[in-house]
C-alpha cells in the first residue's frame, strides 16, 4: 500500500533545505550501495556524517513527530536518520529492493526496514523524469509528488528511479521499523484509525467512539512488537 503524506515540510523549511543542499559536498551514491545495487545506481548522495545531512535530518524528524498521518500509517518504532540524494540529467537508480536490515551509522544498532519513505524536495516542474516507480501488485505505480510531500511504501517492494532528463531531483529517503511488522495488520489499523477519526468529526460524542477506540488499542496492544 502506497500512502501519500502531504506537506511534511512547508515552504520555509523547504527553501532552507534546498539552499543548504546546493552548497553541500555530494559524493557518488554507489558508495553506500550493496553489490547488486552498485550496478544500477547512478546518483549523488550526502555522507551520513555530513553536517548538512545531520541538520536537515533532524528537521525532518521533528516534522514527522508532529505529523498525525505519518504516525497513523507507519506506527513508527524506529526511524533511520534521513539521507539525501541528487539526480542530475542522465542519472537514475535501476530496479532494486531495499535491504531488510540497515545499520545506524556510527552505532552498533540495527533497524528492520518495514517501510521506505521518499520525501520530495524539488518541485515536479523543475525536472523531467525522475519518477519513483514502485512495483505494487500487477500494476507498477509512478510517483512524483510536490516538494515537501512524502510517499510511504512497503520496503518489500521492488522499485526504481526513472532517469532524469531535465533539471535536478533532490529528495530525502529513509526507512522505518514499525511497531507492527505485519503489513496487513498495519493497514487494518490505519483504516480503522481513519474511520474512527471520520466518525468523531461527523458524530462527535457518539457512544461507539470509545468502543471502537478500545478495539483499536487492544489490537495494537496484541500486535505491537515493542
C-alpha positions as CSV (number, residue, x, y, z in Angstrom):
1,X,0.0,0.0,0.0
2,X,1.3,3.4,-1.0
3,X,0.5,6.3,1.3
4,X,0.8,9.9,0.2
5,X,1.7,12.2,3.2
6,X,1.3,15.8,2.0
7,X,3.2,18.8,3.3
8,X,5.7,17.1,5.6
9,X,7.8,20.2,5.0
10,X,6.3,23.6,4.4
11,X,7.7,26.4,2.2
12,X,10.2,28.0,4.6
13,X,12.0,24.8,5.7
14,X,11.9,23.5,2.1
15,X,13.7,26.7,1.0
16,X,16.2,26.3,3.8
17,X,16.8,22.7,2.8
18,X,17.3,23.5,-0.9
19,X,19.7,26.3,-0.1
20,X,21.8,24.1,2.1
21,X,21.8,21.2,-0.3
22,X,23.0,23.5,-3.2
23,X,26.3,24.1,-1.2
24,X,26.6,20.5,0.1
25,X,29.6,18.2,-0.7
26,X,27.9,15.5,-2.7
27,X,29.5,12.1,-3.3
28,X,29.0,9.2,-5.7
29,X,25.9,7.4,-4.5
30,X,27.3,4.0,-5.3
31,X,29.5,4.2,-2.2
32,X,26.5,3.3,0.1
33,X,25.0,0.7,-2.2
34,X,25.3,-3.1,-1.9
35,X,26.8,-5.3,-4.5
36,X,23.7,-5.6,-6.8
37,X,22.6,-2.1,-6.3
38,X,26.0,-0.7,-7.2
39,X,25.4,-2.0,-10.7
40,X,22.3,0.1,-11.3
41,X,22.7,3.1,-9.0
42,X,23.8,6.3,-10.7
43,X,23.2,9.3,-8.5
44,X,24.8,11.5,-5.9
45,X,24.4,11.3,-2.1
46,X,25.4,13.1,1.1
47,X,27.5,11.0,3.5
48,X,25.8,10.1,6.8
49,X,28.3,12.2,8.7
50,X,27.8,15.4,6.6
51,X,26.7,18.3,8.8
52,X,24.1,19.3,6.3
53,X,22.6,15.8,6.2
54,X,22.5,15.8,10.0
55,X,20.9,19.2,10.4
56,X,18.3,18.6,7.7
57,X,17.6,15.1,9.0
58,X,16.8,16.5,12.5
59,X,14.5,19.0,10.8
60,X,12.6,16.2,9.0
61,X,12.4,14.0,12.1
62,X,10.8,16.9,14.1
63,X,8.3,17.4,11.3
64,X,7.4,13.7,11.2
65,X,6.9,13.7,15.0
66,X,4.1,16.3,14.5
67,X,2.6,14.6,11.5
68,X,-0.5,12.6,12.6
69,X,-1.0,10.9,9.2
70,X,2.6,9.6,9.2
71,X,2.2,8.3,12.8
72,X,-1.1,6.6,12.0
73,X,0.2,5.0,8.8
74,X,3.6,3.9,10.0
75,X,3.2,3.3,13.7
76,X,6.9,4.1,13.9
77,X,9.1,2.3,16.5
78,X,12.5,3.4,15.0
79,X,13.3,5.8,12.2
80,X,16.7,5.7,10.5
81,X,18.3,9.2,10.2
82,X,17.1,10.7,6.9
83,X,19.6,10.6,4.0
84,X,19.7,12.8,0.9
85,X,20.3,12.2,-2.8
86,X,20.5,14.2,-6.0
87,X,19.8,13.1,-9.5
88,X,21.1,15.2,-12.4
89,X,20.5,14.7,-16.1
90,X,21.1,11.2,-17.2
91,X,21.2,9.8,-13.6
92,X,18.8,7.1,-12.4
93,X,18.5,4.2,-10.0
94,X,17.6,0.9,-11.7
95,X,15.3,-1.8,-10.4
96,X,16.3,-2.9,-6.8
97,X,14.9,-3.8,-3.4
98,X,16.0,-2.2,-0.1
99,X,18.0,-4.3,2.4
100,X,16.0,-5.9,5.2
101,X,18.2,-4.7,8.0
102,X,20.0,-1.3,8.0
103,X,22.8,-0.2,10.3
104,X,22.5,3.1,12.2
105,X,25.7,4.9,11.1
106,X,28.2,5.3,13.9
107,X,26.4,3.0,16.3
108,X,26.0,-0.8,16.9
109,X,22.3,-0.5,16.4
110,X,20.3,-2.0,13.5
111,X,16.8,-1.2,12.2
112,X,14.4,-3.6,10.4
113,X,13.1,-1.9,7.3
114,X,9.3,-2.3,7.2
115,X,8.6,0.9,5.4
116,X,10.5,3.0,2.9
117,X,10.0,6.8,2.6
118,X,10.9,9.3,-0.1
119,X,10.4,13.0,0.7
120,X,10.5,15.1,-2.4
121,X,12.5,18.3,-2.1
122,X,12.3,19.5,-5.7
123,X,9.2,20.8,-7.3
124,X,7.9,18.4,-10.1
125,X,8.0,21.3,-12.7
126,X,11.7,21.8,-12.0
127,X,12.8,18.5,-13.6
128,X,11.6,15.9,-16.1
129,X,11.8,12.2,-15.5
130,X,12.9,11.1,-12.0
131,X,9.6,9.4,-11.1
132,X,9.8,6.8,-8.3
133,X,8.4,3.6,-9.9
134,X,7.1,1.1,-7.4
135,X,6.1,-2.4,-8.3
136,X,2.9,-2.9,-6.4
137,X,0.8,-5.9,-7.5
138,X,0.3,-6.3,-11.2
139,X,0.4,-2.6,-12.0
140,X,3.5,-0.6,-11.2
141,X,2.9,3.0,-9.9
142,X,5.0,6.0,-10.7
143,X,5.2,8.7,-8.0
144,X,6.3,12.3,-8.5
145,X,4.8,14.4,-5.7
146,X,5.0,18.2,-4.9
147,X,8.0,19.4,-3.0
148,X,7.5,18.8,0.7
149,X,5.3,15.8,0.2
150,X,6.3,12.2,1.0
151,X,5.4,8.7,-0.1
152,X,5.4,5.7,2.2
153,X,5.6,2.2,0.7
154,X,6.5,-1.3,1.9
155,X,10.2,-2.0,1.9
156,X,9.4,-5.3,0.4
157,X,8.6,-3.6,-2.9
158,X,10.9,-3.7,-5.9
159,X,11.3,-0.1,-7.1
160,X,13.4,2.2,-9.2
161,X,14.0,5.9,-10.0
162,X,13.5,6.8,-13.7
163,X,16.2,8.7,-15.5
164,X,16.2,12.5,-15.1
165,X,16.1,14.1,-18.5
166,X,16.0,17.8,-17.4
167,X,16.8,19.7,-14.3
168,X,17.7,18.2,-10.9
169,X,15.8,16.0,-8.5
170,X,16.5,16.4,-4.8
171,X,15.0,14.1,-2.2
172,X,15.4,12.7,1.2
173,X,15.0,9.0,1.8
174,X,14.9,6.8,4.9
175,X,13.4,3.7,6.5
176,X,11.1,3.0,9.3
177,X,10.7,0.0,11.7
178,X,7.1,-0.2,12.6
179,X,5.7,-1.3,15.9
180,X,3.5,-3.7,13.8
181,X,5.8,-5.5,11.3
182,X,2.9,-7.3,9.5
183,X,1.8,-5.1,6.6
184,X,-1.8,-6.5,6.5
185,X,-2.3,-5.8,10.2
186,X,-0.7,-2.4,9.9
187,X,-3.1,-1.4,7.1
188,X,-6.1,-2.7,9.1
189,X,-5.1,-0.5,12.0
190,X,-4.6,2.5,9.7
191,X,-8.0,2.1,8.1
192,X,-9.7,1.7,11.5
193,X,-7.9,4.8,12.8
194,X,-9.2,6.8,9.8
195,X,-12.7,5.5,10.3
196,X,-12.7,6.5,14.0
197,X,-11.4,10.0,13.1
198,X,-14.1,10.4,10.5
199,X,-16.8,9.3,12.9
200,X,-15.5,11.6,15.5
201,X,-15.7,14.5,13.0
202,X,-19.2,13.6,11.8
203,X,-20.8,12.5,15.1
204,X,-18.8,13.9,18.0
205,X,-19.6,12.4,21.3
206,X,-21.1,9.2,19.7
207,X,-21.0,6.4,22.3
208,X,-19.5,4.0,19.9
209,X,-16.3,6.1,19.6
210,X,-15.0,4.8,22.9
211,X,-15.8,1.2,22.0
212,X,-14.1,1.5,18.6
213,X,-11.1,3.2,20.1
214,X,-10.9,0.3,22.6
215,X,-10.9,-2.2,19.8
216,X,-8.1,-0.3,18.0
217,X,-5.9,0.0,21.0
218,X,-6.5,-3.6,22.1
219,X,-5.5,-4.8,18.6
220,X,-2.4,-2.6,18.7
221,X,-1.5,-3.9,22.1
222,X,-1.8,-7.5,20.8
223,X,0.1,-6.9,17.5
224,X,2.8,-4.4,18.6
225,X,6.4,-5.6,18.6
226,X,8.0,-3.3,21.2
